[in-house]
């Protein structure tokens, strides 16, 4: 009651003060029209346009009139008053009293409350002695931003203020555009406090919006506080929609103690959009002060809805107080936070407890929340220096990880400490997960332990993070930084500066085939939208017992372009080099890469196959007409998969989703003879799909051609949709997986003796063959089934001349 009253009196005093200052100035210069205009401009300029007077008139100094008064802030006009009249006694200022006989305004428009002044908090100005015999606003118009719907009231009253301990006030307000009455009587002196408040407001009234409960319903409330300060009688009755509240008893203001019984009951309500309940029941009593209280209260809320935050099936709580120890215990059943499946928290209730003792020198509030999935304990220091300590224990993180579609396991423990000192919040965070693991590669990299440690402070503008450490079982990332926030009050960062270091002394933690050390370092600085920085990454170790060396430098310019250079990349016969750049959106701008492999057999452990030969590949990346453009040239010599050897040369150019591809290959030994092949197509890297437009195979003076375009997919293996080849009048069709292991079906139709002669010279003179086959296993040594049907077969051997043609079927 004291703070709202003090605010109201401060506004009244300020309102009167503006007119008083104007009156004193007009006493000197206000007896002429020109002088009044000068004073109007002076007040506007001195207030930076926030106070504007129009039409100063009257008999100075005791009787002033004003055509219009407007008050503004950085958001615009928030109050305007028309036809203001002030009758007062200027000489009473010598007694340090503002004595007003009559203060009237024909119309006052209050659009909203004034915006808080930016900058550091200033202590409130002292309130002078005020004596207003009569004040009246014929029409007080409340804007919809303030009252929800426009409202018009007539207000009149009086006030006599000596101090907050000596006050007499009377205020009456009546709605002019709808039903509604408000009355306040307030009398305070050193021995007594007598107050009476009466509110009668139908649904949709301004008080609902001022309370932030626009759908509360009609309000009927009375408050009576009467008697000597040592034995004030209290009677509070509130009816708001379906809610009923009652409090009765006595209050000893001098001893700060009370004897009160109270109750609240409410049926199904939704006082604001998204917030509501099916029922509320609360009752209790309080006897004594904070040091020697005896308190018992119960609360039961059913089907509580908290907007976009959560829904709760039932909230039960009890409050007890004995000899200076206050405690709250209860349960939350059926909690469903927004965006979280009901099966996560709703199955088991959450128990909670809070304890506070004013006698405790540390003035700490102790908190506890328990549920099978987690346990939270904390302490909050309620007096300076304000501090918070929270400990969260999660026995198994799998349930919570599933909410973000991650498969993780482990026991998590988190400790957060917050302390407010000298206008800054200092924090320390320590989090660890024991037995950590998961399906994702990044989770595997942590090993069986994951830890996070951070320490820093946050002030009005400066954010300091002197320590940050993220670590796995055999690696760690450390860093530190500072940030500066903008002065606009938005909280946005103006600039930041940070550095980091990566150290993994044992690469075997990532793979048993790795050994050695991975390390790196870097720094960034500048405004968030123009960060610049640089860094390096080094690997010195081994892979498959062979030395592995990698060195990479990167740099980020203020325009957002990230460039990097591979200074060294060697492993066995593999040599890598290159450089590239990415724009602000991490899209390629240009790049150059080169790879040389002296023996493809070095890649057997990676590919899972048996490779031989050499490879030289060069690639460039650029932009063409706003699109990414790739160019690739690769050459292999004596390349072999198992015993199938070939020299291959490939070209590719174009955007990643439409790379034009050309391929040429020469196989010196294919079934006892040389063969050559050529193909063109289109490669889509995103879909991992190759569209083969043409294909030719030249083998033993015969040419096989692709009859129609075919699609081949790769990634986890090489597979092809139905493909049809024509060779020597025959048609060969096949589909299935080609690598790493065969699972292929094929058919041959119309194969005549000349085609058979390619693979078995001198075997047939006449005949036709049709066959179907399925193959599986290794490409060099396949297994499977072959069925064939032969007709008109005649041998080309001299001994078979004159023998009749033979028809037969077979299976192998």
N, C-alpha and C positions, 0 to 999 in steps of 0.2 A: 504493500500500500504506500510505503514511504517513497519509494523510487518513482512510481508513476505520478504521484502527487507532486514530487519535486520537479519532474520534467514538465508537468502541466503548468506549474507556477513559474518555471523558468521561461517557458514560451510566453506566458501572460506578461511576465516582467519585461521580456524582450520587446514584446509588442507595444507595451506602454512606454518602454524606454526609447524606442524609435520616435514616438510622438513627442516625448518629453524633450529629447535632444533637438528635434525640429522646433519645438516651442521656444527653447532658450535662444536658438539662433535667430528665430524670427523676432524675438524681443528686441534684437539689435537692428536687423536688416529687413524685417518682414513687414514693415508698414508701407511699402511701395510695391507696385506690381513687378517692377524690374527686380527689386530685391528678392521677392518670392521666387521668381524664375531662377535667379542666381543660386539660391539655396537648394532648389530642386536639383539643379545640375550638379551642385557640389556634393550633395548626398549620394547621387547616382555615381559620381566619379570616385568618391571616397570608398564606396562599397563595391567597387569594380562591377557596377551594373546590377548588383544583386538586390539592392533596395531602390525602388523608384517611386517617387511621389509626383502626383499630378493634381493641380488645382488647389494649392494651399490658399486658404482664406481664413477669416475670423478676426476677432478682437484679441490682440496679443497683450499679454501672454496667456491669459486664463482661459480663453475660449478659442479652440482651433477647429477648423473643418478641413476635410481633405476629400477631393473628388474621387481619387483612386490611389490605392496603394498596391504594389506588386512586390513579392519576394521571390527570388530565383536562386538556383544553384547551378552546378555544372550541367545538369540535365534539363534545365529550363525553368519556367514559372511553376511554382508549386502552391502558391497562395495569392489570391487577389481579393481586395476589399473595396467596395464602392460606398460613397457618401458616409464617410467616417466623421463622427463628432466626438470631441474630447473637451470636457469641462474639468479643470483641475486647479490645484492651488500651488503655483510655482514656489511661493515662499516656504512651503513645507520642506523643500529640498534642503534648506539650511538645517532642518531637524533630522536630515537623513531619512526622510519619509517621502514616498511617492503617494500623494493623497489625491484621488480621483473622485469627483462627485458623480460624473456620468460619462460612460464610454459606450457609444452606440455605432453600429454599422448597419446600413440598410441591406447589404448583401456581401457575403463572404463566400468565396469559392475555394475549397480545399481539394486540390486535385490528387495530391499524394503527400506522404510524409517527406520531409527534406532528406536529401541524400547525405550520408555521413561524410564529413570533411576528410579529404585525403591527408596523409602525413601522420606524424606521431600523435598519440592521444594527448589531449590537453585537459587538465583538471577543470571541472565546471566552475564557472564564475560564481562568486558569492551572491546570494539573493538579498536585495535590499528590503527594507520594511515597506509594505504595500498596503494601501487602504483604498479599495474600490467600493464605493457605496452602491453603485448600480452599473451593471454592464448588460448589454443586450445586442443580439444579432437577430435582425428580423428574419433573414433567410440565410441559413448556413447550408451550402450545397456541397455535398460530398461526392467526389468523382467515382466512377466505376472502378478505377484502379485501386482505390482505397476501400470502398464499401461494397464492391461486387456489382451492385447496380446503383445508378444515381439515386441519391436520397436528399431530401430537403427538410431541414429542421428549423424550428424557432428556439433560440437559446437565450436565457436571461439568468442573472445571478449576481452574487456579490462575494467579496473576499477581503479578509483582514489578516495580514501576515506580519507577525513580529519575528518568528523563527519557526523551524519545524516542530518545536515544542510548544508553540503558542500560535494557533491558527484557527480561524473561523471562516468556513466557506459554505456557500449555498449555490447550487447549480440545478436548473430545471431545463429539460429539453423535450420538445414535442415534435413528432413527425408531422409535416404539413401535407405530404403527398401520400401518406398511408398511415395505418395505425402504428402506434409506438410512443411510449413515454419513458423518460429516464429522469431520475431525481437523486440528488446527492446532498446530504447534510453532514457536515464534518466540523466538529469542535474539539480542539486539543488545547489543554493547558497543562501545567506541571503536575496537576493532581488527577485529572480525568481525561479520558478519551471517549467521546460519544460520536458514533458514526452510524448513518443509516443510508443504505443504497437500495434503490428500487428500480428494476428493469422490467418492462413489458414490451416485448418485441415479437411480431409475427414472423413466420418463416420467410426467408429471403431478405431479412433486415441487414443493416450495415454491420452490426456486431458480429454476425456469423463470419463475414469476410475478414474483419479485423482479427478474429481469433484463428483464421486459416481453416475454418470448418464451414464451407459455403452451403453444405447440405445438412447442417445440424438440426434444423427445425426451429419452431417458435421457442422463444426464451422467456421464462418468467422466473425472476430471481429477486430475493431479498436478503440483505445482510444487515444485521443489527449488532453493534458493538457498543456497550453502554456500561458505565460505572467507573469507579475509581481505578487507577492504574494497577493497583494490587489485586483487584477482583473484578475484572471486566467480564460482563456477561456476553457470550457469543451465541448467535443464532443465525445459521446460514441455511437457506432453502433454495434449491435450483431445480427447475424443470426445463429441459431442453429436448424437444422431440420426445423420443421414447426413454430418455434418461431422467432419473430422479436422484438427487443428492441431498443429504441433510447432515449438518454438523451442529452440535449443541454442547455447551459447557461453559467453562470459565477460563480466563487467561490472566496471568499475573505478569504484566509487562515489566515490572521492576525486577522480578526474580527470573524472568525468561522461562517461565514454566506454565503448564496448562493442564486442565482436566477436561478432555474433550472426547465425545463419542460421535462416530461418523458412520455413514453408510452410503453406498452408491448402488443403484440397480438400473439396468438398461436392457431393453429387448433388442430385437434385430435392428441394426442401424448401419448407415453408411454416411458418416458426417462429411466425408470428402471423397472425390472419385478414387476408387481403388482401395480405400481404407474403410474397414467396417468389421462387424462382429455379429454373431448370432445372439449372444447374451453376455452381460457383464454383471457380476455380483461381488461387492466388496463391503466389508464392515470391519470396525475395530474401535479401539479406544486408546487414549494416551493420558497418562497421569505422571506429572512431575516435569523436570527439566532434562537437559541433555546429559547431565551427570548422574541423575538419580531417577531416571524414568522407569515406568512400568507400562509397557506397550504390547498390545496384541492385535494383529490385523490379519485378515484373510482376503485373498483375491482369486477369482475364478473367471476366466474369459474363454468362451467357446467359439471355435471357428473364426479366428482372428485373421483378417486380411490386411497386409501391409503394402498395398500398392504393387510396385514392381520389385519389391524386396523379397517377400516371402509370404507364405500362408502357414498358420499354426492351427492344428485341430483343437488343442486345449492348452491354456497357460494357467497353472496353479502356483500360488505363492503365499507364504505366511511371513509376517514380520513380528519379531519378538524383541522386546527391550527390557533389560534388567540391570539396574545399578550401573548405568553408563556403558553398557555393551549392547549395540544394536545388531540384529542379524536378520537376514532375509534368506529363506530357503524355498525351493520349489522345483517344478518340473515343467518342461516344454514337450508336449507330445505332438507327433505328426507334423514336424517341421519340414517344410518343402521350400527351400530357397529358390528364387527365380532362376530358371535355366538348369536346375538340378533335378534329375529323375526322383520320383517319390521313393524309390527303393533304397536310396542312399542313406538319408537321415530319418525318414519318417517311421521306419520300422521300430527303432528303439528310442525311448524318451531321453531327453537331455536334462540331467539334474544340474541345478545351479545353487550357489551359496555366496552370500556377501556378508562380511562382518566389519563393523566399525566401532571404535571406542574413542570418544572425545578425550578420555583421560590418558590415552596412549600418547606419550611425548612425541612419537614419530608421526602421529595423526595419519596412519595408513588405513586405507580401505583394502581388505583382502577379498579376492574373488576366486571362485572355482567353478568350472564347467566340466561335466563328465558325461561321456557317452562311449559305448564300446569301440567306436572308431577313433576317438581322440580324447585327450584330457588337456584342459587349459587352466593354469593357475597364475595368479597375478597379484601384485601389490601396487596401490596407487597412493602416493603421498599427496594429501589434500591441502597442504600448506607449503609455502616456499621453503626450500627450493622444490618445486613440483617435480615428481619423478614417477615413472611407470616401469614396472618389471613384469614381463609376461613370459611364461614357459609353456610351450605347446608340445605335446607328445602324441605322435601318430604311430601306433604299433605296426600298421601295415598301410603303405601308401597306395596299394594297388587300386583300391576303390576310388580314391580321389584322382589318380592318374587316368583312370578310364574316362573321367569326365572330359578330359582334353584329348581323348582318343590315343592314349599312350599305354603300352603294356610295360609297367614298371613294378618293382617289388623293393621292399626294404622297410626299416624302422627309422622314422624321422624324429628328430628332436630339434626344436627351435627355441632360442632365447633372445628376447628383445629388451633392451634397456633404454629408456628415454629420460633425460633430465633437462629441465629448463633453467638456465642460468644466464644472467646478463643479457636477456633478450634473445637468446639462441637456444635451439633444441639440439642437445647432444645425444647421439644414439650409438649403440653398440649392438650388432646383430651377429649371432653365431648359430649356424644350422648345420646339421650333419645327418646323413642317412647311412645306417649300418646295414650290411647285407644287401647293398644296392645292386640292382641288375635289371635287365629288361631286354626286349626283343630288338629295340632300335640300336643301330651301330654306335650312336653317341652315348647311349647308356652303357654299353659294353666297355667303351673306352674309359669309364670311370673306375672300372674294377669293382671290388666289393665295398668300396667306401667313397662317399661323396661329401664334400664339406664346403661351406660358404662362411666367410668371415668378413665383416665390414664395420668400419668405425668412421664417424663423421659428425658434422653439425650443420644445422640449417638456421640461417638468420633472415632478417628482413630482405636482404639482397644477396648475401654471400652464402654459398653452399660449399662446404669443404668435405672432401673424402680422402683423408690421409692414408687409409688402409682398405684394400679390397683384395681378397684372396679366394679363388675357386680352385679346388684340388680334387684329384682322384687318387687312386691307390699309389700310382707311380708318376704323377705329373701334377703341375700346378700352374695357375695363371695369377699373377699379382699385378696390382695397379694402384694408382692414386690420381686424384684430380681435384680441380676447383671449378666452380661455376658462378656466374654473376647473373642475377635476375634483373629484369627491366624495372624501372621506377614507376611504370604505369599502374602497378598493382595487379596486373593480370596473372602474374606468376610465371610468365614466359621467360625463357633464358635469353640473356643478351650475348653471353660468350661463355666458353668453357675451355679448359686446358687439362689434358690427361696424358698419362703414359702407362704402358703395360709391358709385362715380360712373361714369356712362356718358357717353361722348362720341363722336359720329360726325359729324365736321365736313363730310363730303361724302356726302350721301345718294345721289348718283349711283352709288356703289359697289353699292347694292342694286338699282337699276333706272335705266335711262337716262332714264326719264320723270320721275325725282325730282331735286331739287336742294335745297341748304340743309343745315341742321344738326339733328341729334337729340341731345338731352342729357337726363340725369336724375341723380338722387342720392337716397340714402336711408340709413337706419340701423335696426338692430334691437338689442334688449338684453333680458336676463332669463333665467330658466331655460328649458331647451329645450321643456318642455311648456307654457310660458306666455310665449312671446316676444312682445314689443311693439315696434312700430317705425312709421316713417313714411317717405314719400318723394314725389318728384315726377318727372314726365316732361314734357319740352317738345320740340316740333317747330316749327322756324321755317325754312321753305323754300318750295319750289314743286313742284307736280305738274302735268305737261303745261303748263309755262310759266305756270301760274296760282298765286298765293300760297296756301300751305298753312300753317295755324296749328292746333296742337293742344297743349292744356295739361291734364294729369291729375294729381291729388293722391291719394295713398292712405295709409291708416293701418291698422295691425294692433294690436288691443287684446290685453291679457294673456289674455283668454278665448279667443283664437284667431280672433275675428271680424275679417275684412278688409273695410274700407269704402273706396270710391273715389268721386271726383267729377270729372266732365268739366267743367272750368272753361271751356274754349273749344275749339271744333272748327269750323273754317271752311275752305272751299275752293270757289272759284267761287260758285255759288248754293246750295251745300250748307252747312247749319248743323246741328251736333249739340250736344246737351246731355244731362245725365243724372247719376244717381248710383246706386250699388248696393252691396250687402254680401254677403259670402260667409262661411259658418261655418267651423269648424275643419276640416271634411272638404271644403272648397271647394265646398260646395253652396250654391245661392242661398238667401238669406233674404228679401231684398227688393231691388227695383230700379225705377228710373223712367228712361225714355229718350224723347227727342223728336228727330225728324229732319224737316227742312224743306228741300225742293229746289225752287228757283224755276224751274229749267229742266232737265227730264230729259235734254236733249241733252248736258248736261255729263257724263253717265255713258256716253256712246257708247264712249269708249276702254276702259272697264272691261267693259261688257256685250257689246261687239262688234256691237251693233245700231244702229239709227237711231231714237232716242227723241225725243219732244217732250212738253210739258205740265209740270204741277207736281205735287208730292207733299207731303202733310203726314201724318206718321205719329207716333203716340204709343203707348207700351207701358209696362205695369207688370208687375212680377214680385213674387210673394209666396208665402206658404205657406198652404195650406188643408188641414186635417186631416192634417198631416205631409207633404203632397205639394206639389210645385212647381205654382203656378197662374199662368198667363199671361193677360194681357188686352191686346188690340191693336185699334187703330182707325186705319185709313188711308184717306185720300181723295186722289184724283187728279182734276185738271181738265184737259180738253183733252189728255189723255195719248194719245200716238200711237206706234205701231210702224210705221215707214215711213209709208204714207198711211192706215192704219187707226187712226182716232181714237175715243176713248171717255172718258166720265167714270165713274170706278170708285170705289165705297166698299166697304170690307171690315171685317168684325168677326171677332175670334177670342178664345176664352176656354177655359181648362181646363189640364190638365197637358200637358207637351211631347209625350208620346206619344199624346195623345188630345185634341187641340185641336178644339173645335167651331168651325166656320168658316161664315160667311155672307157672300155676295157679291152686290152689285147693280151693274149696269153699264148705261150709256145711250150708244148710238152714234148720233150725229146723222146720219151719212151712211154707209149700208151699201148699196151697190148702188142708189143713187138714192133711198133711203127711210130713215127713222129706225128704229132697233131698240133693244130693251131686253132684258136678260137677268138672271136671278136663279138662285142656286145655294146649296145647303147641303151640308156634308160634314164629314169628320173628317181632321185633319192629324196625321201622325206625323213630328215633326222629326228624330228619330233615324234613321228609315229613309228620310227624304225622300220620303214617299209621301202623296198626297192621295186619300182615299176620297170620291168624289162620290156623295152620296145622292140629291139631286134637282137637276134643271137644267131651266129653261124659257127659251125664246127667243120673244119677241113681235115679229113682223115682218110688216108689211102685212096686218094683221088675221088673221094665222094664228099659231098657237102650236105650237112644237116642244117636245117633252118627252122626257126621258131615260127609256127603257123599263125599264132595270134599273141598279142602282148600277154605277159604273165606277171603276177605279183609275188615277191619274195619278202618274207619278214625275218628279222633277226632280233637278237636280245634274248639271252638265255638259250640260244640255239638258232639254227637256220632252218626255216620251213618254207615251203612253196605251195601255192594253190595249184589247181590243175594247169599243167603246161603240156603243150603238144608240139612235137618236132616232126619234121618231114625229112626222110633220108632215103634216097634210092627207091622212091615209090612207096615206101612203107611209112606208117605213122606210129610214132612212139609217144605215149602219154604217161605222165607220172605226177604224183602229188604226195606230200607228207614232209617228214623231217629228214634233213640231210646231215646235220651236224648238231652237237658233237657226236651223237650216235644215230645210226640209221633207224628210221621207221617209215619206210617208203613203199608205196604200191605203184606198179607200172604195168602197162599193157603194150603189146606190139601187134599191129595188124598190117597185112599185105606185104610181108617180108618175102622177097623172091630170092632165087639163087644168087644173083649178083651181090645182094646185100650180105648174105651169109659168107660170100667169098671174101668180104672185107676182114672178117675175123678168123675164117678158116679157109685159106686159099686152096682151090682144087678139090673142095669137098663135094659140091653139088653141081650138077649140070642143069637140072630143072627142079621145079617145086616151089611151093609157097608155105609159109609158116605163120601161125598166129600164136601169141603167148600172153600169159598173165603171170605176174610175179609179185611177191612181197619180200622185203628185205629188212633186216634189223642187225644191230651190232656195229662193229667198227667199219669205217669206210673202206679201209684197205683189206679187211677180211670179213666181209658180210656173211650172214647166215639168213636162211629164209626158205621159201617154197617157190618152185617154178612149175607151171603147167603149160603144155604146148599142144598144138594140133597141127599136123603136117599133111599135105596132100600133093599128089603128083611128084613124089620125090624120086629123082634119078641121080645116081652117083656119077661123078665126073671121072672116076677111075676107069682105066682101060679094061679091067677085068669085068666091069659091070655093063659093058656094052651089050645091048640086046635084051637086058633084063627088063621086066615090066616095071612101071611106076608103082610106088608104094605109098599108101596112106596109113598114118598111125598117130596115136595120141600118147603123151607121156607126162610123167610127173617126177620131180626131183626135189 
